[in-house]
Amino acid sequence: MGFYADHIFPRLMDWTLRGPVHQAEREKALESVRGEVLEVGFGTGLNLRHYPPGVTRLTAIDVAKMLELRVARRIAAAPFPVERARLSGDELPFPDDRFDCVVTTLTLCSIRDPVAALRQIRRVLKPEGTYVFLEHGRSDDERVARRQDFFNPLQRRVACGCNINRRIDALIREAGLEVRSLERYVLRGNPRIMAEMYRGTAGRME
C-alpha cells in the first residue's frame, strides 16, 4: 500500500484516536456489547480496553494489519479470546446468524462499499442481535455538508480512503437494518467537517 499508508498514517491515526475524547466515545458506544462479537475495522485495537465484561469472544477483522507489535500487546491484555483475520467487510466468510453483536467504530467512512458491508453485517448478526456503531459522517447542516463535499477528495488522499460526507443512518437503513437508537452530535475539539458524529444501535427488521 506504500510507506505512508503502511507506516506513517497508522501511527498518526493511533495517536489521534487514542486521546481521552475518543476513548470516552468508545466507552459509551460499547457499553451494551455482549456475547460473541464481530468487530469490522479493527484498526490498531483501540476498542479492546472498552469492551464490557459481558463480551465472551471477539472476532476482529480489517483489510490491513497495522502496528503489529502494539496491536499484539493490546490483544494479549484483553480479558477474552481475540481472533484476528485480514478480511474485507463486504465479503464476510462467516455463517448466517453467527454473532450476538457486530461493532464498527470510525469504519464505515473508509469501506469501499459500505452498503455491501452492512448487508453482510445484517446476515451474520443473530435475529435478536445488535449492531453497534460509532461513526463520523455527513452533517445535517447544509453549509457544513457543502464544505464536506468540497474537502472530501483531499481527505480521501491524506487519510487513506476516509470519506467525511457519508450519511451513516441512511446507509444502515439501505442495507436492511432497523436503526433502534441514534445520537447525532458534534465532537468537541475537532474541525466540524470531521466531527459530525453518529452513535447508536441497529438490528434486523422483524
trRosetta pair geometry for C-beta under 8 A, 3 or more apart (Angstrom, degrees):
i j d omega theta_ij theta_ji phi_ij phi_ji
1 5 3.9 -94 134 94 113 136
1 6 5.4 143 65 -54 101 89
1 64 6.9 -16 -19 -110 158 125
1 160 7.7 37 171 -139 130 120
2 5 4.8 76 64 19 91 104
2 6 6.4 179 82 -5 40 96
3 6 6.1 -67 -136 46 23 102
3 7 5.6 -32 -176 29 65 117
3 8 6.9 52 135 -9 76 103
4 7 7.2 -80 -122 53 11 76
4 8 4.8 -42 -143 43 55 121
4 9 5.8 62 155 -25 73 101
5 8 7.9 4 -26 49 15 81
5 9 5.5 -11 -124 26 37 134
5 64 7.8 -120 155 -121 100 155
5 160 5.1 120 -123 -108 97 125
6 9 8.0 76 21 39 18 95
6 10 7.3 -26 167 -6 26 120
6 64 7.8 -148 -111 -163 63 125
6 66 7.8 -165 -159 -111 47 77
7 10 6.8 -66 -148 34 13 105
7 11 7.0 4 161 -11 53 113
8 11 6.2 -69 -159 38 30 107
8 12 6.4 25 153 -16 69 109
9 12 5.6 -56 -144 39 35 111
9 13 6.0 35 159 -20 69 107
9 159 7.2 139 -148 -141 123 40
9 160 5.3 99 165 -26 166 129
10 13 5.7 -56 -143 39 30 112
10 14 6.1 29 159 -19 66 108
10 44 6.5 128 -172 -66 97 118
10 64 7.9 -141 -79 126 120 131
10 66 3.7 -172 -127 -163 141 123
10 67 5.3 -169 143 -29 129 98
11 14 5.8 -52 -141 37 29 109
11 15 6.2 30 158 -18 63 108
11 67 6.9 127 -78 -77 67 120
12 15 5.9 -58 -148 37 27 110
12 16 6.2 22 158 -16 64 111
13 16 5.9 -61 -146 39 27 108
13 17 5.9 1 168 0 67 118
13 43 7.1 -122 132 -158 132 120
13 44 7.1 154 101 -8 104 124
13 66 7.9 -11 62 162 128 161
14 17 6.4 -67 -132 48 23 95
14 18 5.9 15 171 -18 63 118
14 43 7.8 163 -84 158 79 108
14 44 4.5 -2 -97 34 110 169
14 46 7.2 177 -136 -60 72 118
14 66 7.7 -174 -49 133 117 124
14 67 6.2 20 -47 -15 155 161
14 70 7.2 38 -153 123 162 156
15 18 6.6 -63 -138 34 18 103
15 19 7.9 39 155 -44 51 91
16 19 6.7 -47 -180 -7 34 112
16 22 7.5 82 135 -21 64 153
17 22 4.8 -130 -160 144 56 166
17 43 7.7 -32 81 155 157 156
17 44 8.0 140 71 44 123 115
17 46 5.7 -137 121 -15 108 174
17 106 6.9 -133 -123 50 138 166
18 22 6.8 -60 -68 75 8 123
18 23 6.6 38 -168 -60 46 106
18 46 5.5 -138 -89 -123 82 124
19 22 5.4 82 61 20 76 100
19 23 6.8 -143 99 -9 34 96
20 23 5.5 -58 -139 39 31 113
20 24 6.3 35 161 -22 66 103
21 24 6.0 -56 -154 32 28 109
21 25 6.8 29 148 -19 61 105
21 187 6.7 108 157 -179 124 105
21 188 6.7 -136 -135 71 136 84
21 189 5.8 -147 -60 49 165 138
21 190 8.0 -173 115 -33 153 107
22 25 5.4 -50 -152 33 38 117
22 26 6.5 40 151 -20 67 101
22 46 7.6 -3 127 152 118 146
23 26 5.7 -50 -150 34 35 112
23 27 6.5 41 150 -24 65 103
23 46 7.6 -114 -97 174 78 108
23 50 7.1 -175 -166 -67 73 129
24 27 5.5 -49 -148 31 34 116
24 28 6.6 29 157 -14 65 105
25 28 6.1 -61 -152 39 29 105
25 29 6.1 24 156 -17 66 113
25 134 6.0 133 153 -168 104 141
25 187 7.1 -16 -76 -117 142 121
25 197 7.5 -117 -139 -141 134 149
25 199 7.3 -135 -165 -88 93 136
26 29 5.8 -60 -142 40 29 109
26 30 5.9 7 169 -4 67 118
26 46 6.7 -136 -76 128 164 96
26 47 5.7 -152 -160 -113 128 69
26 50 4.5 144 128 31 106 172
26 105 6.2 35 -110 -145 90 159
26 134 6.8 -152 -99 51 53 168
27 30 6.6 -74 -143 44 18 96
27 31 6.8 43 158 -60 58 94
27 50 4.8 -123 -88 -142 57 117
28 31 6.1 -32 -154 -17 30 117
28 199 7.2 17 107 -177 109 152
29 105 6.5 127 99 -102 155 111
29 132 6.2 128 163 167 87 109
29 133 7.6 -87 -164 105 124 22
29 134 3.9 -43 -109 -59 163 126
29 199 5.3 -115 -98 -149 100 110
30 33 4.9 -35 -167 2 74 125
30 47 6.4 139 -71 -161 151 102
30 50 5.0 106 52 126 143 104
30 51 5.8 -88 162 -98 136 50
30 52 6.8 177 132 -17 89 86
30 103 6.8 23 -108 -127 95 140
30 105 7.9 -38 -57 -62 105 134
30 132 6.6 104 -106 141 53 151
31 52 6.0 75 -150 -49 44 130
32 52 7.8 53 -54 12 6 143
32 130 6.9 -59 119 114 116 163
32 132 6.8 173 69 -95 97 131
32 201 7.1 -34 72 -77 144 141
33 37 5.9 39 178 -103 116 138
33 51 6.0 -73 85 -140 131 83
33 52 6.2 151 62 26 78 97
33 54 7.1 170 104 78 53 105
33 55 5.9 14 121 -73 101 106
33 101 4.9 171 -143 125 80 168
33 103 6.3 -2 -107 -69 139 125
33 130 7.7 -144 -107 85 57 119
33 132 5.7 -82 -77 2 98 159
34 37 7.8 156 83 -62 18 106
34 52 7.2 -35 -80 75 70 112
34 54 3.6 -40 -119 132 90 126
34 55 6.3 -134 -134 -72 29 51
34 56 7.9 37 173 -10 61 86
34 100 6.0 -77 94 131 74 139
34 101 6.3 117 48 -22 51 131
35 54 6.8 -17 -26 150 51 93
35 55 7.0 -38 47 -124 23 45
35 56 5.8 -21 -154 17 31 108
35 99 7.7 139 111 -177 110 61
35 100 3.0 32 87 32 141 164
35 101 6.2 134 59 -1 98 94
36 56 5.9 -44 -68 67 62 102
36 57 4.9 -4 -120 61 78 102
36 59 7.6 30 175 -6 89 101
36 98 7.5 -93 112 147 131 74
36 99 5.5 -125 108 -134 91 65
36 100 5.2 116 48 6 66 99
36 101 7.8 167 85 31 42 71
37 51 7.3 -153 34 -134 166 134
37 55 5.5 -33 -7 -137 132 106
37 57 7.0 177 28 89 70 52
37 58 5.0 -20 72 -109 102 71
37 59 7.1 -171 95 28 52 68
37 99 6.4 78 -132 -165 21 115
37 100 6.7 -52 -72 63 59 90
37 101 4.7 -18 -112 73 86 98
37 102 7.2 156 -163 -94 65 29
37 103 6.2 16 -177 -6 113 112
38 58 7.8 144 -97 -161 22 58
38 59 4.9 -21 -109 70 70 103
38 60 8.0 169 -160 -81 48 32
38 61 7.3 -2 -171 6 92 107
38 92 7.8 34 -171 -144 152 142
38 94 7.2 -105 -93 -8 145 168
38 98 7.5 65 -41 96 129 112
38 99 4.5 -78 -8 -91 105 163
38 101 7.5 -169 31 99 64 53
38 102 4.7 -15 68 -114 100 80
38 103 7.1 179 91 24 50 71
38 121 7.8 -167 91 -127 129 79
38 124 6.4 22 0 117 162 135
39 42 5.3 91 109 -89 116 79
39 47 6.4 -177 -131 63 148 150
39 58 6.1 9 -5 -169 111 106
39 59 7.2 179 24 87 68 51
39 60 4.7 -5 61 -114 110 73
39 61 7.1 173 87 27 61 63
39 102 7.7 163 -86 -163 28 55
39 103 4.7 -23 -108 68 75 105
39 104 7.5 142 -161 -85 61 41
39 105 8.0 -25 -154 11 104 93
40 61 5.8 -13 -117 65 55 102
40 89 4.4 76 -168 -112 124 117
40 92 8.0 -70 -97 -83 117 122
40 102 6.6 21 -9 -178 107 102
40 103 7.2 176 23 82 69 51
40 104 5.1 -29 69 -86 97 94
40 107 5.9 130 108 155 82 160
40 111 8.0 11 149 -78 118 136
40 117 6.6 142 169 -180 152 117
40 121 6.7 -85 -15 -84 150 110
41 61 7.7 8 -24 89 30 69
41 62 5.9 78 -135 -105 27 86
41 89 6.7 -13 -42 -57 85 134
41 104 5.5 60 32 -140 125 83
41 105 7.1 -158 94 53 116 54
41 106 7.3 -157 138 86 138 58
41 107 2.9 -177 21 -119 169 124
41 108 8.0 -101 -29 -38 157 44
41 110 7.5 124 -124 59 126 107
41 111 7.3 -90 -70 -58 120 103
42 45 6.2 10 167 -76 95 60
42 47 7.7 -107 -145 29 61 115
42 60 3.8 73 -94 177 139 106
42 61 6.2 151 -19 61 109 21
42 62 4.4 -103 38 -37 87 114
42 84 6.8 -110 53 -127 174 96
43 46 6.4 -26 94 10 125 96
43 62 6.2 166 -43 -103 32 146
43 66 6.6 -33 -172 47 50 133
43 106 7.8 20 -48 83 150 106
43 107 7.9 -126 -37 -88 107 92
44 66 5.5 -73 -77 95 84 112
44 67 5.2 20 -124 50 112 128
44 70 6.3 -7 -167 105 109 119
44 71 5.6 -126 -157 -79 57 97
44 74 7.5 100 151 9 70 156
45 48 4.9 2 175 -18 91 121
45 60 7.4 23 -100 -167 82 162
45 70 7.8 -176 41 123 119 82
45 71 4.7 136 -8 -137 129 80
45 74 4.0 142 117 98 140 146
45 75 6.3 -99 -126 -53 151 76
46 49 7.7 -50 -177 24 45 97
46 74 7.8 -64 -77 -146 32 159
47 50 5.6 -84 -164 49 54 106
47 51 6.5 64 147 -46 89 90
47 103 6.9 139 -170 133 164 145
47 105 5.9 146 -75 22 123 145
48 51 6.5 -42 -158 2 34 109
48 58 7.7 -152 -114 50 81 172
48 74 5.1 137 39 163 150 104
48 75 6.9 -132 -108 -88 156 45
48 77 7.3 104 129 79 133 92
48 78 5.0 -89 -169 -87 117 108
48 82 7.3 -21 -117 -85 118 148
49 74 7.5 -86 -38 -153 92 99
49 77 7.6 -3 -85 109 89 121
51 55 4.5 -18 163 0 123 154
51 58 7.0 -105 -78 -69 169 133
51 78 7.7 30 42 -146 128 104
51 80 7.4 -79 104 25 141 131
52 55 6.3 127 68 -12 57 93
53 79 7.6 -34 -119 93 67 144
55 58 6.4 18 172 -57 127 96
55 80 5.4 -124 114 0 94 166
56 80 6.0 171 178 -144 19 130
57 80 5.8 -145 -87 163 33 113
57 81 5.0 -10 -124 65 85 98
57 82 7.9 174 -166 -82 59 35
57 83 7.5 16 177 1 101 102
58 78 7.2 -82 27 177 134 154
58 80 6.1 101 -7 99 94 116
58 81 7.2 -174 34 96 67 54
58 82 4.8 -11 71 -112 105 75
58 83 7.2 -178 96 29 56 65
59 82 8.0 158 -92 -160 23 52
59 83 5.0 -20 -113 69 69 102
59 85 7.2 -2 -176 9 93 111
59 94 7.7 115 113 -83 165 140
59 99 7.5 -111 35 -94 119 124
60 82 5.9 4 -1 -170 121 99
60 83 7.0 165 23 81 73 47
60 84 5.0 -28 74 -104 99 70
60 85 7.5 156 83 24 51 65
61 84 7.4 148 -88 -161 40 55
61 85 5.0 -23 -105 71 87 88
61 86 7.4 138 -155 -122 74 10
61 87 4.3 -41 -158 54 126 104
61 89 6.9 146 102 -80 122 69
61 92 7.6 -173 18 -116 171 91
62 65 7.0 134 84 -78 114 47
62 66 7.7 -69 125 4 152 98
62 84 7.9 -27 21 -160 93 97
62 86 6.7 -40 78 -123 62 57
62 87 7.6 82 43 50 18 57
63 86 6.7 63 -154 -173 25 76
63 87 7.1 -74 -85 98 55 23
63 88 5.2 38 -88 -90 105 69
63 89 7.8 -75 -42 -10 98 76
64 86 7.5 51 -94 -139 7 101
65 68 6.0 33 153 -83 109 94
65 71 7.6 -128 -167 41 79 158
65 86 6.0 -58 -44 -90 100 115
66 71 6.9 109 81 -40 62 133
67 70 4.1 -23 151 41 112 121
67 71 5.6 122 94 -24 82 93
68 71 5.9 -60 -141 40 27 108
68 72 6.1 30 159 -24 65 107
69 72 5.7 -52 -146 33 30 114
69 73 6.7 31 155 -19 62 102
70 73 5.9 -54 -156 31 31 110
70 74 6.7 28 150 -16 63 106
71 74 5.6 -56 -151 37 37 112
71 75 6.3 36 152 -19 69 104
72 75 5.7 -53 -146 37 32 110
72 76 6.3 35 154 -22 65 106
73 76 5.7 -54 -147 35 31 113
73 77 6.6 24 156 -16 63 108
74 77 6.0 -61 -151 37 31 108
74 78 7.1 48 148 -43 62 94
75 78 5.7 -37 -159 1 39 118
75 82 4.8 -127 -148 70 98 145
75 84 7.2 -63 -100 -38 149 122
78 81 7.9 131 104 -104 119 3
78 82 5.3 72 59 -31 157 124
87 91 7.4 -131 -178 80 97 77
87 92 6.8 82 148 -114 139 57
87 93 6.9 -124 -127 7 143 100
88 91 5.5 40 78 34 104 91
88 111 7.8 120 -171 -143 84 92
88 112 7.8 -20 -158 22 125 112
88 117 7.8 -110 153 -95 78 104
89 92 7.0 -3 -158 -60 41 96
89 104 7.9 46 -127 -98 152 122
89 107 7.3 110 -53 159 158 123
89 111 5.2 -54 53 -121 130 133
89 117 3.7 31 123 -135 109 120
89 120 6.6 169 162 66 64 137
89 121 7.6 -2 -176 -51 103 97
90 111 6.6 139 -42 -180 101 114
90 112 6.8 -73 -10 61 144 94
90 113 5.0 62 -103 66 152 104
90 116 3.9 38 -145 111 111 115
90 117 4.5 -69 -77 -68 69 73
90 120 6.2 166 -147 -10 31 138
91 116 7.9 -8 -51 149 66 118
91 120 6.9 -131 -82 -92 15 150
92 120 4.5 135 7 174 111 125
92 121 7.8 112 -19 -67 150 45
92 123 7.4 171 59 73 122 115
92 124 5.6 -66 110 -36 148 142
94 98 4.8 -85 159 9 117 164
94 99 7.5 25 145 -30 155 103
94 124 4.7 52 89 -123 121 130
95 98 5.2 123 69 -67 75 110
95 124 7.3 111 85 -123 36 81
96 123 5.6 -82 -114 173 78 81
96 124 6.6 -124 -129 -99 31 42
97 124 7.3 -115 -10 -163 14 32
97 125 7.3 -20 -114 99 40 31
97 126 5.0 65 -162 -111 73 56
97 127 6.5 -8 -120 -25 109 76
98 124 4.8 -31 34 -168 106 86
98 125 7.9 -39 49 -73 64 15
98 126 7.3 -126 59 -56 21 77
99 102 5.5 93 97 -62 142 82
99 124 5.5 39 10 138 105 96
99 125 5.9 -50 69 -108 91 49
99 126 6.5 -137 79 -17 37 86
99 129 6.1 90 102 -142 67 156
100 126 5.9 -5 -101 15 41 131
100 129 5.2 -175 -168 -119 30 100
100 130 7.5 3 151 28 66 80
101 125 7.9 17 -132 -130 18 96
101 129 6.0 -166 -75 -170 37 98
101 130 5.1 -14 -112 68 85 84
101 131 7.4 154 -161 -92 62 27
101 132 6.0 10 -172 -3 113 111
102 121 4.8 175 120 -154 162 100
102 124 6.8 101 -73 86 133 103
102 125 5.4 -86 -7 -82 119 102
102 129 7.2 65 -6 145 85 129
102 130 7.9 -163 31 99 63 46
102 131 4.9 -16 65 -114 97 77
102 132 7.3 177 86 27 46 69
103 131 7.8 174 -79 -161 31 54
103 132 4.9 -15 -107 69 76 101
103 133 7.5 167 -156 -82 49 43
104 107 4.0 -111 -166 48 100 130
104 108 5.8 76 142 -38 148 88
104 121 7.7 -62 -30 -94 117 150
104 131 7.9 5 9 -177 94 95
104 132 7.8 173 30 91 54 58
104 133 5.1 2 64 -118 91 83
104 134 7.5 -162 103 40 59 58
104 135 6.7 17 114 -67 106 107
105 133 7.4 171 -82 -159 48 45
105 134 4.4 9 -124 60 83 104
105 135 7.4 -152 -146 -68 33 58
106 109 6.6 -28 -170 16 57 121
106 134 6.7 -26 -30 105 70 86
106 135 6.3 158 -84 -119 35 51
106 136 6.5 23 -114 5 82 94
107 110 6.7 -84 -167 42 40 92
107 111 6.5 40 151 -34 79 107
107 135 7.1 -79 40 -100 62 98
108 111 5.8 -46 -137 20 41 114
108 114 4.7 65 -161 -134 89 129
108 117 7.4 -170 -115 79 77 136
108 118 7.6 30 -115 -59 119 107
108 133 7.2 13 -17 -151 129 126
108 135 5.0 -9 36 -124 113 143
108 137 7.5 -15 91 -75 115 118
108 166 6.5 -140 129 103 101 148
108 168 6.0 109 85 -123 149 97
108 171 6.6 147 -178 94 137 153
109 135 6.6 164 -36 -162 91 97
109 136 6.3 7 -62 66 137 83
109 137 6.9 -151 -85 -84 93 73
109 162 4.8 22 131 -155 118 76
109 163 5.0 -161 -169 54 73 67
109 164 6.9 26 -146 -78 124 40
109 166 6.2 -171 -111 26 58 128
110 159 7.7 -118 -90 129 117 98
110 160 7.0 24 -141 105 133 79
110 161 4.6 88 -152 106 90 99
110 162 4.8 -38 -76 -89 100 58
110 163 7.0 170 -79 7 44 75
111 114 4.8 115 77 -86 114 68
111 117 4.8 -36 171 -17 156 155
112 161 7.6 -50 -77 -167 68 135
113 116 3.9 28 119 20 119 120
113 117 6.5 148 93 -18 69 85
114 117 5.5 -56 -148 39 37 113
114 118 6.1 36 156 -19 70 106
114 166 6.6 84 7 -165 160 152
114 171 5.1 -8 114 -171 124 144
115 118 5.7 -53 -144 39 32 110
115 119 6.4 37 153 -22 64 103
115 171 5.7 -127 -77 -159 76 85
115 174 5.3 -55 -121 106 119 118
115 175 5.1 -171 -156 -74 67 92
116 119 5.7 -53 -150 33 31 112
116 120 6.7 32 151 -17 62 103
117 120 5.6 -54 -155 36 34 112
117 121 6.5 39 146 -21 66 102
118 121 5.2 -45 -146 33 39 117
118 122 6.5 45 151 -21 64 99
118 171 6.2 151 -17 145 154 91
118 172 5.9 -150 -150 -116 148 50
118 174 7.7 86 77 75 142 80
118 175 3.4 -112 108 -64 115 173
118 177 6.3 -101 172 -4 109 127
119 122 5.5 -46 -149 33 35 115
119 123 6.5 38 150 -23 63 103
119 175 4.7 -139 -60 -156 66 96
119 176 6.5 64 -112 27 79 113
120 123 5.5 -51 -148 32 35 115
120 124 6.5 15 161 -6 68 107
121 124 6.5 -66 -144 44 27 96
121 125 6.1 34 157 -32 64 112
121 131 5.7 74 152 -113 126 129
121 175 7.4 38 51 146 101 149
121 177 7.4 -15 95 -63 109 140
122 125 5.9 -58 -145 27 26 116
122 131 7.6 -40 -80 -50 59 142
122 175 5.9 179 -23 142 130 103
122 176 5.4 57 -132 83 172 103
122 177 5.3 -141 -87 -67 111 94
122 204 5.9 117 -157 -96 88 88
125 129 4.1 -150 -178 79 87 133
125 130 7.7 -163 -158 38 124 14
125 131 6.0 -59 -92 -57 152 93
125 203 7.3 -158 143 -143 143 60
125 204 6.1 178 94 -40 118 107
126 129 3.7 114 51 -35 80 110
127 204 5.7 -85 -139 61 51 142
128 203 7.7 -16 -166 -157 26 133
129 203 6.7 167 87 -131 52 92
129 204 7.3 58 53 -4 82 105
130 180 7.8 -74 -132 35 94 145
130 201 5.3 -26 -169 -162 108 118
130 202 7.6 131 -163 67 60 37
130 203 5.8 -46 -108 -81 52 99
131 172 7.7 174 104 -144 141 116
131 177 6.1 -32 32 -151 149 148
131 201 6.5 141 77 -163 55 60
131 202 4.5 -24 65 66 112 87
131 203 6.4 179 14 -79 86 42
132 200 7.9 -159 -146 107 51 34
132 201 5.5 -22 -99 -104 62 81
133 168 7.0 178 141 171 143 129
133 172 7.2 -125 -1 -84 160 135
133 198 6.7 -11 118 115 113 99
133 199 7.1 -166 99 -137 65 37
133 200 6.1 -4 59 61 91 67
133 201 7.5 163 19 -93 75 31
133 202 7.1 16 0 4 116 106
134 197 7.4 -17 -168 -165 73 105
134 198 7.6 167 -150 88 30 59
134 199 5.0 12 -112 -111 75 86
135 168 4.7 148 89 -113 138 151
135 197 7.3 147 84 -155 41 58
135 198 4.8 -15 66 62 90 103
135 199 7.8 174 26 -75 58 48
136 164 6.8 -29 125 -134 110 71
136 187 7.5 -62 -98 -1 112 130
136 194 6.4 8 170 174 156 52
136 195 6.6 -67 -132 -121 125 16
136 196 6.0 104 -163 67 79 59
136 197 5.7 -45 -100 -96 68 57
136 198 7.2 162 -104 15 18 81
137 164 7.4 167 -136 -175 27 40
137 165 7.2 54 -173 -179 62 10
137 166 4.8 -78 -137 79 104 69
137 167 6.0 130 154 -108 129 20
137 168 4.2 -164 -19 -28 160 99
137 196 6.0 -88 71 98 48 104
137 197 8.0 94 23 -129 74 17
137 198 5.5 2 23 -9 119 124
138 145 5.6 39 -170 -121 93 100
138 148 6.2 172 -123 97 65 162
138 164 7.8 116 -79 138 52 54
138 165 4.9 52 -90 -166 92 51
138 166 6.0 -146 -25 78 97 18
138 167 4.5 -41 40 -74 131 67
138 168 7.6 -177 24 -11 80 70
138 196 6.6 -67 112 99 15 147
139 142 7.9 -154 101 -59 101 16
139 144 3.7 -14 67 96 167 122
139 145 4.8 -139 62 -60 90 74
139 148 6.3 167 7 -22 100 137
139 192 7.2 37 -85 154 141 100
139 193 7.5 -78 -27 -116 125 50
139 196 4.4 -135 -82 -91 73 155
140 145 7.7 52 -91 -48 1 119
140 184 6.8 50 -16 166 127 151
140 196 7.8 168 1 -156 68 130
141 144 4.2 62 82 15 107 110
141 145 6.6 176 86 -15 52 86
142 145 5.2 -52 -139 38 36 116
142 146 6.3 41 159 -24 66 99
143 146 6.0 -50 -152 30 29 110
143 147 7.0 26 149 -13 60 103
144 147 5.7 -57 -156 37 37 111
144 148 6.4 42 147 -23 68 103
144 192 5.6 -87 -131 129 126 120
144 193 6.3 -170 -171 -88 87 68
144 196 6.9 132 136 -61 139 132
145 148 5.3 -49 -149 33 35 116
145 149 6.5 38 152 -19 65 101
145 165 6.7 99 -157 -138 72 99
146 149 5.7 -49 -150 34 34 112
146 150 6.5 36 151 -21 64 105
147 150 5.5 -53 -148 35 35 114
147 151 6.2 13 161 -3 69 110
147 193 5.2 -107 113 -87 109 126
148 151 6.4 -68 -141 48 26 94
148 152 6.0 48 158 -54 64 100
148 164 4.9 -136 -151 112 99 101
148 165 4.1 144 136 -85 115 96
148 193 4.9 174 -84 -151 75 97
148 196 7.8 -47 -76 13 143 137
149 152 5.8 -35 -143 -1 26 121
149 165 5.4 89 -75 -111 59 161
151 154 5.4 -60 -167 46 65 112
151 155 5.6 69 137 -29 86 106
151 164 6.9 -10 91 50 101 140
151 193 6.0 57 50 153 141 158
152 155 5.3 -55 -141 38 35 116
152 156 6.3 41 160 -26 68 101
152 163 5.9 23 -154 -146 112 73
152 164 5.6 -147 -101 43 82 87
152 165 5.0 -58 -77 0 137 121
153 156 5.8 -51 -151 29 31 113
153 157 6.9 26 154 -16 62 104
154 157 5.9 -59 -156 35 36 109
154 158 6.3 11 159 -3 72 111
155 158 6.4 -66 -138 46 28 95
155 159 5.4 -16 177 21 69 121
155 162 5.9 -86 153 90 98 90
155 163 7.0 111 101 -123 122 29
155 164 5.2 -20 126 -11 175 114
155 194 8.0 176 -123 -92 134 96
156 159 6.9 -69 -119 57 15 84
156 161 5.7 17 -156 -122 79 26
156 162 6.5 -162 -105 59 46 47
156 163 6.4 16 -81 -80 96 66
159 162 3.7 -46 117 30 125 121
163 166 5.1 77 106 -27 123 106
164 193 5.7 50 151 155 145 86
164 194 6.0 -68 -125 -100 130 56
166 171 6.3 9 170 -35 109 139
167 170 4.1 28 111 23 115 120
167 171 6.5 153 87 -20 64 87
168 171 5.8 -57 -151 34 32 111
168 172 6.5 32 155 -20 66 105
168 198 4.1 -159 64 44 143 165
169 172 5.6 -51 -149 34 35 114
169 173 6.5 31 155 -15 66 106
169 179 5.6 13 -150 -81 97 156
169 182 5.9 29 -98 -127 129 150
169 198 6.2 -156 -43 -143 85 137
169 200 7.7 35 -96 40 99 147
170 173 5.9 -56 -148 40 32 108
170 174 6.2 37 153 -25 66 107
171 174 5.6 -53 -145 34 30 115
171 175 6.6 28 156 -18 62 106
172 175 6.0 -62 -157 34 29 109
172 177 5.0 -70 174 70 83 118
172 179 5.7 91 103 -70 134 97
172 202 5.3 -153 178 -67 131 164
173 176 7.9 79 179 -48 35 13
173 177 6.7 -102 -92 68 31 67
173 178 7.6 52 -112 -109 75 33
173 179 6.3 -49 -66 -18 93 105
176 204 7.6 7 132 -138 93 67
176 205 6.4 -102 175 8 74 117
177 202 4.2 58 152 151 120 131
177 203 6.7 150 -162 71 88 15
177 204 6.7 -62 -120 -90 68 39
177 205 7.2 -175 -142 -30 22 84
178 202 6.0 163 79 -161 42 82
178 203 5.7 -26 59 65 95 69
178 204 7.1 28 13 127 98 12
178 205 4.7 120 -39 -82 113 76
179 182 5.4 10 172 -47 125 120
179 200 6.2 25 -162 128 95 145
179 201 7.8 126 -160 88 54 44
179 202 5.0 -44 -100 -98 45 99
180 200 7.2 168 66 168 63 103
180 201 4.9 -38 62 95 109 93
180 202 5.8 163 4 -109 85 33
180 203 5.8 35 -33 6 129 100
181 200 4.6 -167 98 -150 67 92
181 201 4.9 37 39 35 98 90
182 198 6.6 -30 -155 -160 95 84
182 199 7.5 138 -155 77 46 44
182 200 3.9 -26 -95 -74 51 155
183 197 7.5 -8 108 112 88 102
183 198 7.6 145 75 -157 55 36
183 199 4.6 -17 58 64 105 95
183 200 6.1 168 12 -65 67 87
184 196 7.5 -6 -166 -177 90 81
184 197 6.9 160 -150 83 43 63
184 198 6.3 -7 -99 -99 73 63
185 197 5.3 -19 66 58 72 110
185 199 7.7 -19 27 14 103 111
186 192 5.9 -25 -145 -128 127 86
186 195 5.1 59 -167 120 73 107
186 196 6.2 -28 -102 -96 72 52
186 197 6.9 160 -107 8 18 92
187 190 5.1 18 94 28 102 128
187 195 4.0 -129 49 -159 88 98
187 197 5.2 95 -42 -40 97 126
188 195 7.7 140 -27 -171 12 144
190 194 5.3 -105 160 87 114 105
190 195 3.8 147 87 -75 114 123
191 194 4.9 65 71 19 89 106
191 195 6.4 168 81 -11 39 108
192 195 5.4 -77 -128 48 32 105
192 196 6.8 53 175 -50 70 85
193 196 7.5 -27 -152 -10 22 105
